[in-house]
Amino acid sequence: MAGQAAVTTGADLVDEEVEAVLAEFDGDVRRAIRALLDDLAALAEDRAEGRNFLRAYGHLELVKLP
């Protein structure tokens, strides 16, 4: 159908992101997966630390200034 603009779907965007990650690691799939897993572990650790902070914060007494 001539004249119609191409529609970009969510799957197309994901494919583009996958290609970008692979390009970042020169097509080395193992390095790309390892880096993504490291990033995921770091995000999980940050989230766990945030929860611990929030839990500790709930036990602190707040001091009101005069």
N, C-alpha and C positions, 0 to 999 in steps of 0.2 A: 504494500500500500504506500505509494509514493506520497510524499508531503506530510506524513505523520511523524511526529517526534518520537524518538525511542523512549520507552518508559523504563526507569531504573527501579528495580525491585530490591527488597531487603537482601535477597540472596545474591544479587549482583554486588551490592555494597560489601557483603561479607567476603565474596570472592576477591574483590579488589583489596580488602584488608589483608587477606591471606597472601595474596601476591606481593603486597608491600612488605609483609614480615619476611617472606622468603627472600625477597630481593635484598633486604637489610642484611641477611646472613648468606649472601651469595648463593642462594639455592640449597644450602645445606639444611636439610629438614631436621636432622638431629640437633644441630645448634639452635635452630629456631624454636623447637619444642622445649629444649632445655632452658632457654632464656624465658619463654613464656611461663614455664613451671616455676622458675625462680621468681618471676614477677608476681605470680599468683601466691606463692608462699610469703613473699614480703607483704603483699596486701592483707593476707590472712593474719599475719603477725601484727601489723599495724592496727587492724580491727580489734584483735584480742587485747592489745595494750590499751586501746581506747575504752573498751568495756571495763577493764580493770580500773582505769582512771575514773570512769563514771561511777563505778561501784564504790570506790574509795571516797569520792567526792560526796556521796550521799551520807557518809558517816562523819563528815567534818562539821563542826559547829561554825556557823558564820558569825563573824564579829561585826556588829553594827557600829559605825563611827558616829560620834555625837553630832 
